[in-house]
Amino acid sequence: MNLFLQIMLIVTSVLLVLLVLLHRAKGGGLSSLFGGGMQSNLAGSSVAEKNLDRMTLFVMALWVISIIGVGLLIKIG
C-alpha cells in the first residue's frame, strides 16, 4: 500500500505540474516569463479550458489523497 501511494504521489505531482503549465496565462507575473503574453493554440476555446480546469482539480484531489495516505502510513508505522 505504501509503495502504491508513493508511486501515485509521484505520478500525480508530475501530471499536476504539466496541467498547470498548460493553462492559459490570464495576467502578468511569472506566466509572462514563459511566453504567457502570446496567444496559445492549445487552450483556444473556453470548453477546452473548462475541461482542463476539471482535469487539474481531479488530479489535485488525487494528489491530496495520496499525500494524506502517505502521511497516515508514516504516522502509524
C-alpha positions as CSV (number, residue, x, y, z in Angstrom):
1,M,0.0,0.0,0.0
2,N,2.9,2.4,0.9
3,L,4.6,1.7,-2.5
4,F,1.3,2.3,-4.4
5,L,0.7,5.6,-2.6
6,Q,4.2,6.8,-3.2
7,I,4.0,6.0,-6.9
8,M,0.6,7.7,-7.1
9,L,2.1,10.8,-5.4
10,I,5.0,11.0,-7.9
11,V,2.7,10.5,-11.0
12,T,0.1,13.0,-9.8
13,S,2.8,15.5,-9.0
14,V,4.2,15.4,-12.5
15,L,0.7,15.5,-14.0
16,L,-0.3,18.4,-11.8
17,V,2.8,20.4,-12.9
18,L,2.1,19.7,-16.6
19,L,-1.6,20.5,-16.3
20,V,-0.9,23.8,-14.6
21,L,1.6,24.7,-17.3
22,L,-1.0,24.0,-20.0
23,H,-3.4,26.7,-18.6
24,R,-3.7,30.0,-20.5
25,A,-2.0,32.9,-18.8
26,K,-4.5,35.4,-17.5
27,G,-2.1,38.1,-16.4
28,G,1.5,39.2,-16.0
29,G,3.8,37.8,-13.4
30,L,5.7,34.6,-13.9
31,S,3.5,33.3,-16.7
32,S,4.7,36.1,-18.9
33,L,8.2,34.9,-18.4
34,F,7.5,31.7,-20.2
35,G,5.7,33.3,-23.2
36,G,2.4,33.9,-21.5
37,G,1.9,37.1,-23.4
38,M,1.4,35.3,-26.7
39,Q,-1.8,33.6,-27.7
40,S,-1.7,29.8,-27.2
41,N,-3.3,27.4,-29.6
42,L,-3.7,24.6,-27.1
43,A,-6.2,26.5,-24.9
44,G,-8.1,28.3,-27.6
45,S,-11.7,27.5,-26.8
46,S,-13.5,28.0,-23.5
47,V,-14.7,24.4,-23.5
48,A,-11.1,23.2,-23.6
49,E,-10.1,25.5,-20.8
50,K,-13.1,24.2,-18.6
51,N,-12.1,20.6,-19.3
52,L,-8.5,21.4,-18.4
53,D,-9.7,23.0,-15.2
54,R,-11.7,19.9,-14.3
55,M,-8.8,17.6,-15.0
56,T,-6.5,19.8,-12.9
57,L,-8.9,19.7,-10.0
58,F,-9.3,15.9,-10.3
59,V,-5.6,15.3,-10.3
60,M,-5.1,17.8,-7.4
61,A,-7.7,15.8,-5.4
62,L,-5.8,12.5,-6.1
63,W,-2.6,14.3,-5.1
64,V,-4.0,15.5,-1.8
65,I,-5.4,12.0,-1.1
66,S,-2.1,10.4,-1.7
67,I,-0.3,12.9,0.5
68,I,-2.7,12.2,3.3
69,G,-2.4,8.5,2.8
70,V,1.4,8.6,2.9
71,G,1.3,10.8,5.9
72,L,-1.0,8.5,7.8
73,L,1.1,5.4,6.9
74,I,4.2,7.2,8.2
75,K,2.5,8.2,11.4
76,I,1.0,4.7,12.0
77,G,4.1,2.7,11.4
